Amino acid sequence: MNVLFVLIPASLFLSGLGLCAFLWTVKNMQYDDTEGSSARILLDEEDLQHGNADDTGR
């Protein structure tokens, strides 16, 4: 029973810390570009280095 006096505040602190981290990421616009990463993974590395993002030059 005494362990609950430690675990409940610890879990409330950790959940508050997670909530603060989530709100920080929303405030810093970490979730705005939802399409960029999914499209970027399909591009070749050499196209990204040379600035040729389209496939018209091949």
Phi and psi in degrees as a GROMACS rama.xvg file:
@    title "Ramachandran Plot"
@    xaxis  label "Phi"
@    yaxis  label "Psi"
@TYPE xy
-67.8249  -25.395  ASN-2
-67.7586  -24.7482  VAL-3
-66.405  -29.2223  LEU-4
-69.3407  -17.3039  PHE-5
-98.0758  -42.0868  VAL-6
-71.6073  -37.6863  LEU-7
-66.5119  -49.468  ILE-8
-63.7192  -35.2993  PRO-9
-65.1672  -41.7895  ALA-10
-69.3649  -36.4747  SER-11
-66.0366  -38.373  LEU-12
-65.4894  -44.9357  PHE-13
-67.7016  -37.4386  LEU-14
-69.2373  -36.0664  SER-15
-65.7488  -37.8469  GLY-16
-64.6493  -40.7102  LEU-17
-65.7793  -39.1866  GLY-18
-65.2204  -40.8732  LEU-19
-64.0477  -39.6805  CYS-20
-65.5943  -40.2914  ALA-21
-64.77  -44.6747  PHE-22
-65.5834  -32.714  LEU-23
-65.3664  -41.2408  TRP-24
-67.6457  -35.3957  THR-25
-68.0405  -41.4428  VAL-26
-64.175  -35.6248  LYS-27
-90.1811  14.4767  ASN-28
57.2252  45.7074  MET-29
-75.6108  -19.2555  GLN-30
-106.7  13.2155  TYR-31
-75.8211  -38.2226  ASP-32
-96.5026  85.5851  ASP-33
-85.992  -19.7541  THR-34
-96.2735  -22.5948  GLU-35
-62.91  -47.6461  GLY-36
-67.858  -37.2312  SER-37
-69.5553  -31.097  SER-38
-82.2601  -32.5172  ALA-39
-68.6804  -29.4175  ARG-40
-70.5934  -20.5567  ILE-41
-83.5829  -15.1615  LEU-42
-82.8382  148.978  LEU-43
-76.4166  153.151  ASP-44
-67.3525  -35.6442  GLU-45
-69.1462  -30.5329  GLU-46
-67.6391  -37.211  ASP-47
-70.2932  -34.4997  LEU-48
-71.8578  -35.4388  GLN-49
-91.753  -5.00698  HIS-50
83.516  10.2173  GLY-51
-96.2855  90.0565  ASN-52
-84.549  -14.8914  ALA-53
-102.407  164.585  ASP-54
-97.0355  19.3327  ASP-55
-77.0317  -20.586  THR-56
-84.1577  -1.74939  GLY-57
